Amino acid sequence: MFRQWVRRLGFVALAAVAAGGTSFAVAGPASAAAAPKAAKVFGSGSDAAYKPISALDALYNQSPGCRTIIQPPETVQPTDFSCLSDISTTITTENYTHDVVSEAYPLGASVGITQVCAGLSGVSFARNTRAPKSTDCTGLHFVSIARDGLAWECFGTCHGVTNLTKAQLQGIYGDCSINNWSQVGGSADPIVVYGVNPGAGVKSNWNSYLGISDDTHCAPADGHHVIGQNENQQILANGDQADAIFYFSIASWNTNVATNPDGSSLGSLESVTPVTAHIADGTYPLGFNEGFVYCAGSTGAAPCAKKASGATTKYIGETKGWICKAAPAGDHRGKHAIDPLTGVNYRVEIENTLTSFGLVPIAYGPTGGSASGSSFCRETDH
């Protein structure tokens, strides 16, 4: 019940409670100034990553840390979210200062990265689903925490087509040379192409895989066939489901569409079925990383505007961040404590959260980029 309340509210407010008629004093600004206190961290960007990262935020927000409620014989209650002195039972491995992480409504991974590059709207990091681009600002760290894949989608019987090749998809989305299902082994019916709105990370992944510049080039030029990523509402509203082709995050389709069927299905790519097992073993042709982008420093030819705060890197940093950190020997999950609400190690809960959304957590290994050592993340400098 507590966890559900925290997830709805998105912020844990500290309450000073007087029990049994006991009185207490409130700390003034001077007495609390030197104590560490909670900070706010704000994410923006990817649609596909919105739900899993929001769930990780909630897990982090309610993880234990410093004391914030007075205990006898203490008499001064801080009301500015600052920490009291540690005691023997204080847990320091999780969200020690009770920082609060929240997510903005999805705009697309590329838009989130643009916000980070320019230091706009108080955005601390971008939720991300794509690789770095040459047009991105420099000084960025791309931190991957999980793997997903992209699959082509159709409806009903899909005109008898169950598999498409990369070359066939290039003909459908690239040069428009394939515009009928009969050209790919199906019945003689038109292919109605749907593409994704600008700024989406999955759009970048799809276009990059196919080697094309625009996935909407072959869509009807009526403005109704360029739609939001990972949703079928517009296809259904247009009445195009009999002939439509679209592409979808496999994790998003499994967690959102498969549980609420709308007549769609995912087809095989290069004869490999779009299932989590094939993403995990690397055999699926169109996999991609999911994670975060933050400004690591003003370096390079076109540096990002504002270096990420310590609260941001404490959460998503590629080596010491809460999501990524690992013990170098023995049980690599040993950098984390046990969740007092569940009795489960927090690293295990991080992985369980990711898999519950159909994602494949990154395994322990060399972090990469400019980071030395190993972690549960992979990092790319840009």
C-alpha positions as a Markdown table, in Angstrom:
| # | Residue | x | y | z |
|---|---|---|---|---|
| 1 | Met | 0.0 | 0.0 | 0.0 |
| 2 | Phe | 2.8 | 2.4 | 0.9 |
| 3 | Arg | 4.6 | 1.7 | -2.4 |
| 4 | Gln | 1.4 | 2.3 | -4.4 |
| 5 | Trp | 0.9 | 5.6 | -2.6 |
| 6 | Val | 4.5 | 6.7 | -3.4 |
| 7 | Arg | 4.1 | 5.9 | -7.0 |
| 8 | Arg | 0.9 | 7.8 | -7.4 |
| 9 | Leu | 2.2 | 10.8 | -5.5 |
| 10 | Gly | 5.7 | 10.9 | -7.1 |
| 11 | Phe | 7.1 | 12.8 | -4.1 |
| 12 | Val | 7.7 | 11.7 | -0.5 |
| 13 | Ala | 6.9 | 14.6 | 1.9 |
| 14 | Leu | 8.4 | 14.5 | 5.3 |
| 15 | Ala | 5.9 | 15.0 | 8.2 |
| 16 | Ala | 6.9 | 16.1 | 11.7 |
| 17 | Val | 4.6 | 14.2 | 14.0 |
| 18 | Ala | 4.1 | 14.9 | 17.7 |
| 19 | Ala | 3.0 | 11.8 | 19.6 |
| 20 | Gly | 1.5 | 11.7 | 23.0 |
| 21 | Gly | 1.6 | 15.4 | 23.5 |
| 22 | Thr | 5.4 | 15.7 | 23.1 |
| 23 | Ser | 6.4 | 19.1 | 21.7 |
| 24 | Phe | 9.3 | 19.8 | 19.4 |
| 25 | Ala | 11.1 | 22.7 | 17.9 |
| 26 | Val | 11.5 | 23.5 | 14.2 |
| 27 | Ala | 15.0 | 23.9 | 12.8 |
| 28 | Gly | 15.7 | 27.4 | 11.4 |
| 29 | Pro | 17.7 | 28.0 | 8.2 |
| 30 | Ala | 21.0 | 28.5 | 9.9 |
| 31 | Ser | 20.9 | 25.1 | 11.8 |
| 32 | Ala | 20.0 | 23.2 | 8.7 |
| 33 | Ala | 22.3 | 24.9 | 6.2 |
| 34 | Ala | 25.3 | 22.5 | 6.7 |
| 35 | Ala | 23.3 | 19.3 | 6.5 |
| 36 | Pro | 22.9 | 17.4 | 3.2 |
| 37 | Lys | 19.4 | 17.6 | 1.9 |
| 38 | Ala | 17.1 | 16.2 | -0.8 |
| 39 | Ala | 17.4 | 17.5 | -4.4 |
| 40 | Lys | 15.1 | 17.2 | -7.4 |
| 41 | Val | 16.1 | 15.4 | -10.6 |
| 42 | Phe | 14.0 | 15.8 | -13.7 |
| 43 | Gly | 14.0 | 13.5 | -16.7 |
| 44 | Ser | 12.6 | 14.1 | -20.2 |
| 45 | Gly | 12.6 | 12.4 | -23.6 |
| 46 | Ser | 11.7 | 8.9 | -24.8 |
| 47 | Asp | 8.2 | 7.5 | -24.9 |
| 48 | Ala | 9.3 | 3.9 | -24.9 |
| 49 | Ala | 11.4 | 4.4 | -21.8 |
| 50 | Tyr | 8.8 | 6.5 | -19.9 |
| 51 | Lys | 7.1 | 3.7 | -18.0 |
| 52 | Pro | 10.1 | 1.5 | -17.0 |
| 53 | Ile | 12.2 | 4.5 | -15.9 |
| 54 | Ser | 9.2 | 6.0 | -14.0 |
| 55 | Ala | 9.0 | 2.7 | -12.1 |
| 56 | Leu | 12.7 | 2.9 | -11.3 |
| 57 | Asp | 12.2 | 6.4 | -10.1 |
| 58 | Ala | 9.6 | 5.3 | -7.7 |
| 59 | Leu | 11.8 | 2.5 | -6.4 |
| 60 | Tyr | 14.7 | 4.9 | -5.9 |
| 61 | Asn | 12.5 | 7.7 | -4.3 |
| 62 | Gln | 11.3 | 5.4 | -1.6 |
| 63 | Ser | 14.6 | 3.6 | -0.9 |
| 64 | Pro | 16.1 | 4.2 | 2.5 |
| 65 | Gly | 18.8 | 6.8 | 3.4 |
| 66 | Cys | 19.5 | 9.4 | 6.0 |
| 67 | Arg | 17.3 | 10.1 | 9.0 |
| 68 | Thr | 14.8 | 12.9 | 8.5 |
| 69 | Ile | 12.6 | 12.4 | 11.6 |
| 70 | Ile | 13.8 | 13.3 | 15.1 |
| 71 | Gln | 14.1 | 10.6 | 17.8 |
| 72 | Pro | 14.4 | 11.2 | 21.5 |
| 73 | Pro | 16.4 | 12.9 | 23.0 |
| 74 | Glu | 16.5 | 15.1 | 19.8 |
| 75 | Thr | 14.2 | 18.1 | 19.9 |
| 76 | Val | 14.8 | 20.0 | 16.6 |
| 77 | Gln | 12.9 | 18.7 | 13.6 |
| 78 | Pro | 14.2 | 19.8 | 10.1 |
| 79 | Thr | 11.5 | 20.9 | 7.7 |
| 80 | Asp | 13.7 | 21.6 | 4.7 |
| 81 | Phe | 14.3 | 17.9 | 3.8 |
| 82 | Ser | 17.8 | 17.9 | 5.3 |
| 83 | Cys | 19.4 | 14.9 | 6.9 |
| 84 | Leu | 19.9 | 14.3 | 10.6 |
| 85 | Ser | 23.1 | 12.7 | 11.9 |
| 86 | Asp | 23.6 | 9.0 | 11.0 |
| 87 | Ile | 23.1 | 6.2 | 13.6 |
| 88 | Ser | 24.2 | 2.6 | 13.5 |
| 89 | Thr | 21.2 | 1.5 | 11.4 |
| 90 | Thr | 21.4 | 4.2 | 8.7 |
| 91 | Ile | 21.6 | 2.7 | 5.2 |
| 92 | Thr | 24.0 | 4.7 | 3.0 |
| 93 | Thr | 24.0 | 2.6 | -0.2 |
| 94 | Glu | 20.7 | 3.7 | -1.6 |
| 95 | Asn | 19.0 | 7.1 | -1.9 |
| 96 | Tyr | 20.9 | 8.6 | 1.0 |
| 97 | Thr | 19.6 | 12.2 | 0.8 |
| 98 | His | 16.1 | 11.1 | -0.4 |
| 99 | Asp | 16.5 | 12.9 | -3.7 |
| 100 | Val | 13.3 | 13.0 | -5.8 |
| 101 | Val | 13.3 | 11.9 | -9.4 |
| 102 | Ser | 10.4 | 12.6 | -11.7 |
| 103 | Glu | 9.7 | 12.4 | -15.4 |
| 104 | Ala | 8.2 | 14.8 | -17.9 |
| 105 | Tyr | 5.6 | 13.8 | -20.4 |
| 106 | Pro | 7.3 | 12.0 | -23.4 |
| 107 | Leu | 8.5 | 14.2 | -26.2 |
| 108 | Gly | 10.9 | 11.7 | -27.9 |
| 109 | Ala | 14.5 | 10.8 | -27.1 |
| 110 | Ser | 16.0 | 13.3 | -29.6 |
| 111 | Val | 14.0 | 16.1 | -28.1 |
| 112 | Gly | 15.1 | 15.2 | -24.6 |
| 113 | Ile | 18.7 | 15.1 | -25.7 |
| 114 | Thr | 18.2 | 18.6 | -27.3 |
| 115 | Gln | 16.9 | 19.8 | -23.9 |
| 116 | Val | 20.0 | 18.4 | -22.1 |
| 117 | Cys | 22.3 | 19.9 | -24.7 |
| 118 | Ala | 20.8 | 23.4 | -24.3 |
| 119 | Gly | 20.2 | 23.2 | -20.6 |
| 120 | Leu | 16.5 | 23.8 | -21.2 |
| 121 | Ser | 13.5 | 23.5 | -18.8 |
| 122 | Gly | 15.4 | 22.2 | -15.8 |
| 123 | Val | 15.9 | 18.8 | -17.5 |
| 124 | Ser | 18.6 | 16.8 | -15.7 |
| 125 | Phe | 18.8 | 13.9 | -18.1 |
| 126 | Ala | 17.1 | 12.5 | -21.2 |
| 127 | Arg | 15.4 | 9.1 | -21.3 |
| 128 | Asn | 17.0 | 7.5 | -24.3 |
| 129 | Thr | 16.5 | 4.8 | -26.9 |
| 130 | Arg | 19.0 | 5.7 | -29.6 |
| 131 | Ala | 22.7 | 5.8 | -30.4 |
| 132 | Pro | 24.6 | 9.1 | -30.4 |
| 133 | Lys | 24.4 | 11.2 | -33.6 |
| 134 | Ser | 27.0 | 13.5 | -35.1 |
| 135 | Thr | 24.5 | 16.4 | -34.7 |
| 136 | Asp | 24.3 | 15.9 | -30.9 |
| 137 | Cys | 26.2 | 18.3 | -28.7 |
| 138 | Thr | 29.5 | 17.1 | -27.2 |
| 139 | Gly | 30.3 | 16.3 | -23.6 |
| 140 | Leu | 27.4 | 13.9 | -23.3 |
| 141 | His | 27.4 | 10.5 | -21.7 |
| 142 | Phe | 25.0 | 7.9 | -23.1 |
| 143 | Val | 24.3 | 5.3 | -20.4 |
| 144 | Ser | 22.6 | 2.1 | -21.3 |
| 145 | Ile | 20.8 | 0.0 | -18.7 |
| 146 | Ala | 18.7 | -2.4 | -20.8 |
| 147 | Arg | 18.1 | -3.8 | -24.3 |
| 148 | Asp | 15.0 | -3.8 | -26.5 |
| 149 | Gly | 14.2 | -4.4 | -30.1 |
| 150 | Leu | 12.0 | -3.0 | -33.0 |
| 151 | Ala | 9.6 | -5.1 | -35.0 |
| 152 | Trp | 7.2 | -4.5 | -37.9 |
| 153 | Glu | 3.6 | -4.8 | -37.0 |
| 154 | Cys | 0.4 | -5.7 | -39.0 |
| 155 | Phe | -3.2 | -6.6 | -38.2 |
| 156 | Gly | -5.5 | -9.5 | -38.6 |
| 157 | Thr | -4.2 | -12.2 | -41.0 |
| 158 | Cys | -1.5 | -9.8 | -42.2 |
| 159 | His | -2.4 | -10.9 | -45.8 |
| 160 | Gly | -0.6 | -14.2 | -45.1 |
| 161 | Val | 2.8 | -12.5 | -44.5 |
| 162 | Thr | 4.7 | -13.6 | -41.4 |
| 163 | Asn | 8.3 | -12.6 | -42.2 |
| 164 | Leu | 9.9 | -9.6 | -43.9 |
| 165 | Thr | 13.6 | -9.1 | -44.8 |
| 166 | Lys | 15.6 | -5.9 | -44.4 |
| 167 | Ala | 15.6 | -5.5 | -48.2 |
| 168 | Gln | 11.8 | -5.8 | -48.3 |
| 169 | Leu | 11.4 | -3.2 | -45.6 |
| 170 | Gln | 13.7 | -0.9 | -47.5 |
| 171 | Gly | 11.4 | -1.3 | -50.4 |
| 172 | Ile | 8.4 | -0.5 | -48.3 |
| 173 | Tyr | 9.8 | 2.4 | -46.3 |
| 174 | Gly | 12.8 | 3.6 | -48.4 |
| 175 | Asp | 12.2 | 3.9 | -52.2 |
| 176 | Cys | 8.4 | 2.9 | -52.1 |
| 177 | Ser | 9.1 | 0.2 | -54.7 |
| 178 | Ile | 7.0 | -2.3 | -52.6 |
| 179 | Asn | 3.5 | -1.1 | -52.1 |
| 180 | Asn | 1.4 | -4.2 | -52.3 |
| 181 | Trp | 1.3 | -7.2 | -49.9 |
| 182 | Ser | 1.5 | -9.5 | -53.0 |
| 183 | Gln | 5.1 | -8.3 | -53.6 |
| 184 | Val | 6.2 | -9.9 | -50.3 |
| 185 | Gly | 4.3 | -13.2 | -50.6 |
| 186 | Gly | 0.9 | -12.0 | -49.5 |
| 187 | Ser | -2.5 | -11.3 | -51.0 |
| 188 | Ala | -3.1 | -8.6 | -53.6 |
| 189 | Asp | -3.9 | -5.7 | -51.4 |
| 190 | Pro | -2.2 | -2.3 | -50.9 |
| 191 | Ile | 0.3 | -1.7 | -48.1 |
| 192 | Val | -0.6 | 1.4 | -46.1 |
| 193 | Val | 2.6 | 2.7 | -44.5 |
| 194 | Tyr | 2.7 | 4.3 | -41.1 |
| 195 | Gly | 5.7 | 6.2 | -39.7 |
| 196 | Val | 6.7 | 7.8 | -36.4 |
| 197 | Asn | 6.6 | 11.4 | -35.4 |
| 198 | Pro | 9.9 | 13.4 | -35.5 |
| 199 | Gly | 12.1 | 13.4 | -32.4 |
| 200 | Ala | 11.4 | 9.7 | -31.5 |
| 201 | Gly | 14.4 | 7.5 | -30.7 |
| 202 | Val | 12.8 | 4.5 | -32.2 |
| 203 | Lys | 12.4 | 6.4 | -35.5 |
| 204 | Ser | 16.2 | 7.0 | -35.5 |
| 205 | Asn | 16.8 | 3.3 | -34.9 |
| 206 | Trp | 14.4 | 2.2 | -37.6 |
| 207 | Asn | 15.8 | 4.6 | -40.2 |
| 208 | Ser | 19.4 | 3.7 | -39.3 |
| 209 | Tyr | 18.8 | 0.0 | -39.6 |
| 210 | Leu | 17.2 | 0.4 | -43.0 |
| 211 | Gly | 19.7 | 2.9 | -44.2 |
| 212 | Ile | 17.1 | 5.5 | -45.1 |
| 213 | Ser | 16.7 | 9.1 | -44.1 |
| 214 | Asp | 12.9 | 9.2 | -43.5 |
| 215 | Asp | 10.5 | 6.4 | -42.5 |
| 216 | Thr | 7.5 | 8.6 | -43.5 |
| 217 | His | 8.6 | 9.0 | -47.2 |
| 218 | Cys | 6.3 | 6.3 | -48.4 |
| 219 | Ala | 3.3 | 7.1 | -46.1 |
| 220 | Pro | 0.2 | 8.7 | -47.6 |
| 221 | Ala | 0.7 | 12.5 | -47.7 |
| 222 | Asp | -2.4 | 13.4 | -45.7 |
| 223 | Gly | -0.8 | 14.1 | -42.3 |
| 224 | His | -2.7 | 11.2 | -40.7 |
| 225 | His | -0.1 | 8.5 | -41.2 |
| 226 | Val | 2.7 | 10.0 | -39.2 |
| 227 | Ile | 1.8 | 9.1 | -35.7 |
| 228 | Gly | 3.0 | 8.7 | -32.1 |
| 229 | Gln | 5.4 | 5.9 | -31.4 |
| 230 | Asn | 4.2 | 2.6 | -29.8 |
| 231 | Glu | 0.5 | 3.3 | -30.2 |
| 232 | Asn | -2.2 | 2.1 | -32.6 |
| 233 | Gln | -5.1 | 4.4 | -31.9 |
| 234 | Gln | -4.7 | 6.5 | -35.0 |
| 235 | Ile | -4.4 | 3.4 | -37.2 |
| 236 | Leu | -7.6 | 2.1 | -35.8 |
| 237 | Ala | -9.3 | 5.5 | -36.0 |
| 238 | Asn | -8.3 | 5.8 | -39.7 |
| 239 | Gly | -9.8 | 2.3 | -40.4 |
| 240 | Asp | -6.5 | 1.2 | -42.0 |
| 241 | Gln | -5.8 | -1.9 | -39.8 |
| 242 | Ala | -6.6 | -4.4 | -42.6 |
| 243 | Asp | -3.7 | -3.1 | -44.8 |
| 244 | Ala | -1.4 | -1.1 | -42.4 |
| 245 | Ile | 2.2 | -1.7 | -41.6 |
| 246 | Phe | 3.9 | 0.0 | -38.7 |
| 247 | Tyr | 6.9 | -0.6 | -36.4 |
| 248 | Phe | 6.9 | -1.0 | -32.6 |
| 249 | Ser | 9.2 | -1.4 | -29.6 |
| 250 | Ile | 9.0 | -5.1 | -28.8 |
| 251 | Ala | 9.0 | -4.4 | -25.0 |
| 252 | Ser | 6.2 | -1.8 | -25.4 |
| 253 | Trp | 4.1 | -4.1 | -27.6 |
| 254 | Asn | 4.4 | -7.0 | -25.2 |
| 255 | Thr | 3.5 | -4.9 | -22.1 |
| 256 | Asn | 0.9 | -2.6 | -23.6 |
| 257 | Val | -0.7 | -4.2 | -26.6 |
| 258 | Ala | -0.4 | -8.0 | -25.9 |
| 259 | Thr | -2.2 | -7.4 | -22.6 |
| 260 | Asn | -4.9 | -5.3 | -24.3 |
| 261 | Pro | -5.3 | -7.0 | -27.8 |
| 262 | Asp | -6.3 | -4.8 | -30.7 |
| 263 | Gly | -5.9 | -7.3 | -33.5 |
| 264 | Ser | -2.3 | -6.5 | -34.2 |
| 265 | Ser | 0.7 | -8.8 | -34.2 |
| 266 | Leu | 4.5 | -8.5 | -34.7 |
| 267 | Gly | 6.2 | -10.2 | -37.6 |
| 268 | Ser | 9.5 | -11.9 | -37.9 |
| 269 | Leu | 12.5 | -10.0 | -39.2 |
| 270 | Glu | 15.0 | -12.0 | -41.3 |
| 271 | Ser | 13.2 | -15.1 | -40.1 |
| 272 | Val | 13.9 | -14.3 | -36.4 |
| 273 | Thr | 10.9 | -14.0 | -34.2 |
| 274 | Pro | 10.6 | -10.7 | -32.2 |
| 275 | Val | 10.8 | -12.2 | -28.7 |
| 276 | Thr | 12.7 | -11.2 | -25.6 |
| 277 | Ala | 14.9 | -14.4 | -25.7 |
| 278 | His | 16.3 | -13.3 | -29.1 |
| 279 | Ile | 17.0 | -9.8 | -27.9 |
| 280 | Ala | 18.8 | -11.3 | -24.9 |
| 281 | Asp | 20.9 | -13.7 | -27.0 |
| 282 | Gly | 21.7 | -11.1 | -29.6 |
| 283 | Thr | 20.2 | -13.0 | -32.5 |
| 284 | Tyr | 17.4 | -10.5 | -33.2 |
| 285 | Pro | 18.6 | -8.2 | -36.1 |
| 286 | Leu | 17.2 | -4.9 | -34.8 |
| 287 | Gly | 18.0 | -4.5 | -31.1 |
| 288 | Phe | 18.8 | -1.2 | -29.4 |
| 289 | Asn | 19.9 | 0.1 | -26.0 |
| 290 | Glu | 17.7 | 1.9 | -23.5 |
| 291 | Gly | 18.8 | 4.3 | -20.8 |
| 292 | Phe | 19.9 | 7.8 | -20.1 |
| 293 | Val | 21.8 | 10.8 | -21.5 |
| 294 | Tyr | 23.4 | 13.4 | -19.3 |
| 295 | Cys | 25.9 | 16.3 | -19.7 |
| 296 | Ala | 29.2 | 15.1 | -18.2 |
| 297 | Gly | 31.1 | 18.3 | -18.9 |
| 298 | Ser | 31.7 | 21.2 | -21.3 |
| 299 | Thr | 34.1 | 19.3 | -23.6 |
| 300 | Gly | 34.4 | 18.9 | -27.4 |
| 301 | Ala | 33.5 | 21.2 | -30.3 |
| 302 | Ala | 29.9 | 21.9 | -29.4 |
| 303 | Pro | 29.6 | 21.3 | -25.6 |
| 304 | Cys | 26.4 | 20.8 | -23.7 |
| 305 | Ala | 25.4 | 23.8 | -21.7 |
| 306 | Lys | 25.2 | 22.6 | -18.1 |
| 307 | Lys | 27.0 | 19.8 | -16.3 |
| 308 | Ala | 24.7 | 17.4 | -14.6 |
| 309 | Ser | 24.3 | 17.8 | -10.8 |
| 310 | Gly | 25.7 | 15.4 | -8.3 |
| 311 | Ala | 22.1 | 14.2 | -7.5 |
| 312 | Thr | 21.7 | 13.3 | -11.2 |
| 313 | Thr | 24.9 | 11.2 | -11.4 |
| 314 | Lys | 24.2 | 9.6 | -8.1 |
| 315 | Tyr | 21.1 | 8.1 | -9.7 |
| 316 | Ile | 22.2 | 7.4 | -13.3 |
| 317 | Gly | 26.0 | 7.7 | -13.3 |
| 318 | Glu | 27.6 | 4.8 | -15.2 |
| 319 | Thr | 29.9 | 3.5 | -12.4 |
| 320 | Lys | 28.7 | 4.8 | -9.1 |
| 321 | Gly | 25.1 | 5.6 | -9.9 |
| 322 | Trp | 22.4 | 3.8 | -8.1 |
| 323 | Ile | 21.2 | 1.9 | -11.2 |
| 324 | Cys | 24.6 | 1.0 | -12.5 |
| 325 | Lys | 26.9 | 0.4 | -9.6 |
| 326 | Ala | 28.3 | -3.1 | -8.8 |
| 327 | Ala | 30.7 | -4.7 | -6.4 |
| 328 | Pro | 33.9 | -5.6 | -8.2 |
| 329 | Ala | 34.1 | -9.1 | -6.7 |
| 330 | Gly | 31.9 | -11.8 | -5.3 |
| 331 | Asp | 28.2 | -11.0 | -5.7 |
| 332 | His | 28.2 | -7.9 | -7.9 |
| 333 | Arg | 24.9 | -6.9 | -6.4 |
| 334 | Gly | 26.6 | -6.4 | -3.1 |
| 335 | Lys | 26.8 | -2.6 | -3.5 |
| 336 | His | 23.1 | -2.5 | -2.7 |
| 337 | Ala | 21.2 | -3.1 | 0.5 |
| 338 | Ile | 18.0 | -5.2 | 1.0 |
| 339 | Asp | 14.7 | -3.4 | 0.4 |
| 340 | Pro | 13.1 | -3.3 | 3.9 |
| 341 | Leu | 9.6 | -3.4 | 2.3 |
| 342 | Thr | 10.2 | -6.6 | 0.3 |
| 343 | Gly | 13.3 | -8.3 | 1.7 |
| 344 | Val | 14.9 | -8.3 | -1.8 |
| 345 | Asn | 18.2 | -6.8 | -2.8 |
| 346 | Tyr | 17.7 | -3.5 | -4.6 |
| 347 | Arg | 19.8 | -4.5 | -7.6 |
| 348 | Val | 17.5 | -7.6 | -8.0 |
| 349 | Glu | 14.5 | -5.2 | -7.8 |
| 350 | Ile | 16.1 | -3.0 | -10.5 |
| 351 | Glu | 16.4 | -6.0 | -12.8 |
| 352 | Asn | 12.9 | -7.2 | -11.9 |
| 353 | Thr | 11.5 | -3.8 | -12.8 |
| 354 | Leu | 13.2 | -3.8 | -16.2 |
| 355 | Thr | 12.1 | -7.3 | -17.0 |
| 356 | Ser | 8.5 | -6.6 | -16.0 |
| 357 | Phe | 8.4 | -4.1 | -18.8 |
| 358 | Gly | 9.8 | -6.6 | -21.3 |
| 359 | Leu | 13.4 | -5.3 | -21.3 |
| 360 | Val | 16.6 | -7.2 | -21.0 |
| 361 | Pro | 18.8 | -5.7 | -18.2 |
| 362 | Ile | 22.5 | -5.1 | -19.1 |
| 363 | Ala | 24.7 | -7.8 | -17.5 |
| 364 | Tyr | 27.7 | -7.0 | -15.4 |
| 365 | Gly | 30.7 | -6.2 | -17.5 |
| 366 | Pro | 33.2 | -3.5 | -18.6 |
| 367 | Thr | 31.4 | -0.2 | -18.5 |
| 368 | Gly | 33.1 | 1.3 | -21.6 |
| 369 | Gly | 33.5 | 4.9 | -22.7 |
| 370 | Ser | 35.7 | 6.9 | -20.5 |
| 371 | Ala | 34.7 | 4.9 | -17.4 |
| 372 | Ser | 37.2 | 2.4 | -15.9 |
| 373 | Gly | 36.0 | -0.8 | -14.4 |
| 374 | Ser | 32.8 | -2.8 | -14.7 |
| 375 | Ser | 29.2 | -2.1 | -13.8 |
| 376 | Phe | 25.6 | -3.1 | -14.7 |
| 377 | Cys | 25.6 | -0.4 | -17.5 |
| 378 | Arg | 27.4 | 0.5 | -20.7 |
| 379 | Glu | 28.6 | 4.0 | -21.4 |
| 380 | Thr | 29.4 | 5.8 | -24.7 |
| 381 | Asp | 31.1 | 9.2 | -24.7 |
| 382 | His | 30.0 | 11.8 | -27.2 |
